Amino acid sequence: MMLIYLRRSLPALMLAGIGTSVAMAGPPRYDVDTHCTTIAEFGGTYSAEMYNYCVESEQSAYNALKPQWDTLPAQVQAHCNKIASFGTPSYEMLEYCVKEEMSASANPPVFKY
């Protein structure tokens, strides 16, 4: 039921500038606490060490993305946001995707016979 509502509302939200990270200044906003809690609770026992490591890693990735985000091609922003949003969104995955996409576009392979 909620999915149907969101599908019907999406065009209006996009026209209003809501629901699209590409139009926003800076990287999209992800819920780092939920992501890191999910990781820290994996296996049934909460690990404060894993949670802390996760938050630090996410912060490092966000800090690396922030100054370059607005200069990235919109297609890379949108594609990588979709990839990084699979499951619980992750700035580490977003940073990795951006890095690999930019590298791939700068160094396309040449097929040789």
Secondary structure, DSSP 8 states (H G I E B T S, - for coil): -HHHHHHHHHHHHHHTT-S-STTSSSS----HHHHHHHHHTTTSS--HHHHHHHHHHHHHHHHHHTTTGGGS-HHHHHHHHHHHTSSS--HHHHHHHHHHHHHHHHS------
